[in-house]
Structure formats: C-alpha cells, structure tokens
Amino acid sequence: MKRISLQWRLTCIITVYIAVICGCVTTLVYKNGVYYMDSLQETVDAQGDDHVDDSEEIFISIPEDKWDEFANDFSVQVYNNKADYKKNSLIISALLALLGGVATYFISGHALRPIREFSDKIEKVQAQNLADSRIEENQVKELNQLSVSYNKMLERLSDAFEMQRQFTANAAHELRTPLALMQVQLDLYNSTRHPGSDEETLQTIKMVTEQNDRLGKMVKTLLDMSELQTVGRDDKIIVDALVDEVLADLEPLAQEKNIKLIGKCENITMVGSDILIYRLVYNLVENAIKYNHAGGQVTVTADRKEKQVHLSVADTGNGIPEELRERVFEPFFRVDKSRSRALGGVGLGLALVHEIVRVHDGSITVRSNPSGGTIFDVMFTQ
C-alpha cells in the first residue's frame, strides 16, 4: 500500500482537529441558543398567569380568545427555529472544516516546499555531479542544519570518489610499464624462429600474447576514463565529417564481418572535445559491428532539433534485453560474456561512452530497433 504524503497527513490531521473544534463550538452555541428559546417558550406558556408586577418587564398583550392559537403557533415556530438552527450550524461547521482542510493543504504545501526541493535535489545526485549538488542554506532552522549535514556528506563522498579515480589512474600508469615489457618480449619471441618449440608451447605463447594485448587495451581505456576531466571541450566539431571519418576507419572491420555501414548525417556542428566525440562514435559503431549479424548493417544518423544535437547508432544484431539496457554502461558488464571475450572486448567501451556523454552534459539511452537490433541515442544540448 502506498504511504500517504506528509502534506496529506497534515491536512487530514488538521481537518479532523478543525472539525472537532467546530463541532464542540457548534454544540455549545446550539445548547445555549436552545436554552434561551426554551426560556422564551416557558415565558409565553406562563403568560396567562398574573405574575407580571414589575413595570420594567416586557410582556405581550393578546386577547384571551386568541391566546391558545398564539401559544400553539409560537411553539411550532420555536421548534422549527431550533431545527433550522441545528441544521445550519452543522452545515456551517462542515463548511468551516472543509475550508480549513483546503487552506491547510495549500499552506502546508507552501511550508513543505523546501523539503520537496531538497528531495528533488537528492534525486539528481550521481557520483559524477557531486560538486553541483550542494544545497544552499535555508531560512528554516531545521532544514538549514540538514543542508549543512548533507553538504558535508557530499564532500566526504567526493573525496572518496576522487581517491578511487586517483587509484585507478595510478594503477593503470603502473601497469603500463610491465605490460609494455612483456609485449616487447613476446613480439621478440614471435619474430624469432624456435625449431624446438612444440605445439603446446606455441599455444601458450599465443594465449599470453592475446591476454597481454587485452590487458593493454584495458589499461589504456582506464587511463582515458581517469583523464576525461582534463580534456578541453571547446572544439568546433563538424559532426557529419567526424562520422564519415569513423566509418572510413572501421570499414575494414565491417567488410571482414560483411556489415554495411550507412551514414545519414545533416550538415551540423557542435562544441565539445573532438577527440572524445570521435571516441564516442567510434566505440558505438565498433560495438554495433562486433555484435551484428553477417550481412547486417549499422546506420549512424545525426541531426539538430532546436537546441539539441541528436546522434544515433542503430544496428541489426540480436538486441539487448530491456532489463539489461541500463546496465550496459557499467564497467566490465557484458550481456553475453562468452561472446564478448571471443570478440576481444574488455567491457569498458560503453562505460567510456557514458563518461564522455556525461562530461559533455548530454544524455544517452538505449532502445530496440524496429528492424531488429539496438539503437543508441545520444543527445547534446548546445
């Protein structure tokens, strides 16, 4: 069962409180009014007695033959007045309670607005935008203390993530040297004939070479991801020319897999890092080729819609299950682990794409291709 919001809780509680108060006041006033009406009724009923000696008392002079009729009409009128008074009192109480509830809803909504804004701000917090998620001091004392605590938490998280990024960069730097030395030795061994080498030795050398190459690619990608923030993003990029360059560079891989590359780009420009946007398009197209069917195609489109540059890469492969589409941008995540390793992937291509989109303040989504396969949509606000 969905929990009721704080605003509605306050509204219900205060509405019930107002209703109880109005009911008590109405009951008190009603009883008081009825008391005086009954007193008037008793006075009229006793009018026939000769007890009116004080000249200051007000009395009604009615002929004897009309008295019974007057007393009867007066009694009916008093009864009707009491009934109307009761009904009107209940209606007024209900209206007051309703109006009080409506007023409480809007007043509490205004009072709780800082909490809603605080909640909305927290919803947008991600590991990549901690510095932009600070909350300014609030005039409400309790919320101000909460804002201070929240900002301190962000600082601690930011420091922790920075330490993590620094560790990744340092580890990648340290790994480059031994990997490079291993690669040199392997290349030297492979370039030299060894007549005494048996088949098992050759297979081992081949496996070590492949894995060393894979580790080298992984280290390079980790270094690229750790250095994204330091890359300038003020280049004027001719998008259609960049896409044509990517398709030309990947044409040999596409021909090897019998994949048709299609570019449908408008003549548009954007501001960003030419190197990073090239890498973004390259990774998306390379993935689309690797995970496509033989005889399939990859279509790259780019256009501008008002203040947004829209770039999409569509393939005709197996597609990605809906429940895994958000996870494909996680580092080292693979939809099909066995096939990814066979194709030589390191599981960081889409993670790097996601980081490039983020540092350009863009967004990327994944959806199914109506023709079969997957479409990656990238949106940049320019």
SULQUIVEN-V90686 format. One record per pair of residues at least 12 apart in sequence whose ideal C-beta (glycine too) atoms are under 10 Angstrom apart, sorted by the first residue. I is the first residue (numbers start at 1). J is the second residue. Records with the same first field share a line. If there is no record, write none. Layout:
I->J, J
This chain:
5->108, 109, 112, 116
6->108, 112, 115, 116
7->104, 105, 106, 107, 108, 109, 110, 111, 112, 113, 115, 116
8->105, 108, 109
9->108
10->104, 105, 107, 108, 109, 111, 112
11->100, 101, 102, 103, 104, 105, 106, 107, 108, 109
12->101, 104, 105
13->104, 108
14->97, 100, 101, 103, 104, 105, 107, 108
15->97, 98, 99, 100, 101, 102, 103, 104, 105
16->97, 101
17->97, 100, 101, 104
18->93, 96, 97, 98, 99, 100, 101, 103, 104
19->93, 94, 96, 97, 98, 100, 101
20->97
21->93, 96, 97, 100
22->89, 90, 92, 93, 94, 95, 96, 97, 100
23->89, 90, 93, 94, 97
24->93
25->89, 93, 96
26->85, 86, 88, 89, 90, 91, 92, 93, 94, 96
27->86, 89, 93
29->85, 89
30->82, 85, 86, 88, 89, 90, 93
33->81, 82, 85, 86, 89
34->78, 81, 82, 85, 86
37->77, 78, 79, 81, 82, 85
38->78, 82
40->74, 78
41->71, 74, 75, 77, 78, 79, 82
43->57, 58, 59, 60
44->59, 60, 62, 67, 70, 71, 74, 75, 78
45->71, 74, 75
47->59, 60, 61, 62, 67, 70, 71, 74
48->62, 64, 67, 68, 71
60->74
111->140
114->135, 138, 139, 140, 142, 143, 144, 146, 147
115->138, 140, 142, 143, 146
117->135, 138, 143
118->135, 138, 143, 146, 147, 150
121->133, 134, 135, 147, 150
122->135, 150
125->150, 153, 154, 157
126->358
127->157, 158, 160, 161, 164, 165, 358
128->161, 228, 229, 354, 355, 358, 359
129->154, 358, 361
130->153, 154, 155, 156, 157, 158, 159, 160, 161, 162
131->154, 155, 158
132->154
133->150, 151, 154, 157, 158
134->147, 150, 151, 154, 155, 158
135->147, 148, 150, 151, 154
136->151
137->151
164->226
165->225, 226, 227, 228, 229
166->226
167->226
168->222, 223, 225, 226, 331
169->222, 223, 225, 226, 227
170->226
171->219, 222, 223, 226
172->218, 219, 220, 221, 222, 223, 224, 225, 226, 227
173->219, 222, 223, 226
174->219
175->215, 216, 218, 219, 222, 223
176->215, 216, 219, 220, 223
178->212, 215
179->212, 213, 215, 216, 218, 219, 220
180->212, 216, 219
182->208, 209, 211, 212, 215, 216
183->209, 212, 213, 215, 216
185->208, 212
186->205, 206, 208, 209, 210, 212, 213
187->209, 212
189->205, 208, 209
190->202, 205, 206, 209
210->344
213->344
214->341, 344, 345, 346
215->346
216->346
217->344, 345, 346, 348, 349
218->332, 345, 346, 347, 348
219->346
220->346, 348
221->279, 283, 331, 346, 347, 348, 349, 351, 352
222->331, 346, 348, 351, 352
224->275, 276, 279, 348, 352, 355, 356
225->331, 348, 351, 352, 354, 355, 356
226->355
228->273, 276, 279, 352, 355, 356, 358, 359, 360
229->355, 359
231->272, 273, 274, 275, 276, 356, 359
232->272, 273, 274, 275, 276
233->271, 272, 273, 274, 275, 276, 277, 356, 359, 360, 361
234->271, 272, 273, 274
235->270, 271, 272, 273, 274, 275, 276, 277
236->269, 270, 271, 272, 274
237->268, 269, 270, 271, 272, 273, 274, 276, 277, 278, 309, 380
238->265, 267, 268, 269, 270, 274
239->265, 266, 267, 268, 269, 270, 272, 277, 281, 300, 302, 303, 304, 309, 311, 380
240->263, 264, 265, 266, 267, 268, 269, 300, 302, 303
241->265, 267, 269
242->265, 269, 270, 274, 277, 278, 280, 281, 282, 302, 311
243->261, 263, 264, 265, 277, 278, 281, 285, 300, 301, 302, 311, 313
244->263, 265, 300
245->278, 281, 282
246->261, 263, 277, 278, 279, 280, 281, 282, 283, 284, 285, 286, 300, 313
247->261, 262, 263, 265, 281, 282, 285, 298, 300
248->261, 263
249->278, 282, 285, 286
250->281, 282, 285, 286, 288, 289, 298
251->289
253->285, 286, 289, 290
254->285, 286, 288, 289, 292, 296, 297, 298
256->289
257->289, 290, 292, 293, 294, 295, 296
258->292, 293, 294, 295, 296
259->285, 288, 289, 290, 292, 293, 294, 295, 296, 297, 298, 315, 316, 317
260->292, 295, 296, 297, 298, 299, 316
261->285, 288, 289, 297, 298, 299, 300
262->297, 298, 299, 300, 301, 314
263->285, 298, 299, 300, 301, 302
264->299, 300, 301, 302, 303, 312, 314
265->300, 301, 302, 303, 311
266->301, 302, 303, 304, 309, 310
267->302, 303, 304
268->302, 303, 304, 309, 310, 311, 382
269->304, 309, 382
270->302, 304, 308, 309, 311, 360, 362, 380, 381, 382
271->309, 360, 380, 382
272->309, 356, 359, 360, 361, 362, 380, 382
273->356, 359, 360
275->356
276->352, 353, 355, 356, 357, 359, 360
277->309, 311, 356, 357, 360, 362, 378, 380
278->356
279->349, 352, 353, 356
280->311, 313, 352, 353, 354, 355, 356, 357, 360, 362, 364, 376, 378
281->300, 302, 311, 313, 353, 356, 378
282->349, 353
283->313, 348, 349, 350, 351, 352, 353, 356, 376
284->298, 300, 311, 312, 313, 314, 315, 349, 350, 353, 364, 376, 378
285->298, 299, 300, 313, 315, 376
286->298, 313, 343, 345, 349
287->313, 315, 317, 328, 340, 343, 345, 349, 350, 353, 374, 376
288->300, 313, 314, 315, 316, 317, 373, 374, 375, 376
289->315, 317, 343
290->315, 317, 339, 340, 342, 343, 344, 345, 349
291->315, 317, 318, 319, 320, 335, 336, 339, 340, 343, 345, 373, 374
292->315, 316, 317, 318, 373, 374
293->315, 316, 317, 318, 372, 373
295->316
296->315, 316, 317, 371, 372, 373
297->314, 315, 316, 371, 373
298->313, 314, 315, 316, 317, 373
299->312, 313, 314, 315, 316, 369, 371, 373, 375
300->312, 313, 314, 376
301->313, 314, 375, 377
302->378
304->380, 382
305->379
306->381, 382
307->380, 381, 382
308->362, 363, 379, 380, 381, 382
309->360, 362, 378, 379, 380, 381, 382
310->377, 378, 379, 380
311->357, 362, 364, 376, 377, 378, 379, 380
312->365, 367, 369, 375, 376, 377, 378, 379
313->353, 374, 375, 376, 377, 378
314->367, 369, 370, 371, 372, 373, 374, 375, 376, 377
315->369, 371, 372, 373, 374, 375, 376
316->369, 371, 372, 373, 374
317->369, 372, 373, 374
318->335, 336, 339, 372, 373, 374
319->335, 366, 367, 368, 369, 372, 373, 374, 375
320->335, 336, 366, 367, 368, 373, 374, 376
321->335, 368
322->366, 367, 368
324->366
325->365, 366, 367, 368, 374, 376
326->365, 366
327->350
328->347, 349, 350, 351, 353, 354, 366, 374, 376
329->349, 350, 351, 352, 353, 354, 355, 357, 358, 364, 366
330->347, 348, 350, 351, 354
331->346, 347, 348, 350, 351, 352, 354, 355
332->345, 346, 347, 348, 351
333->347, 348, 350, 351
334->346, 347, 350
335->374
350->364, 366, 376
353->376, 378
356->378
357->378, 379, 380
360->378, 380, 381, 382
361->380, 381, 382
362->378, 379, 380, 381, 382
363->377, 378, 379, 380, 381
364->376, 377, 378, 379, 380
365->377, 378, 379
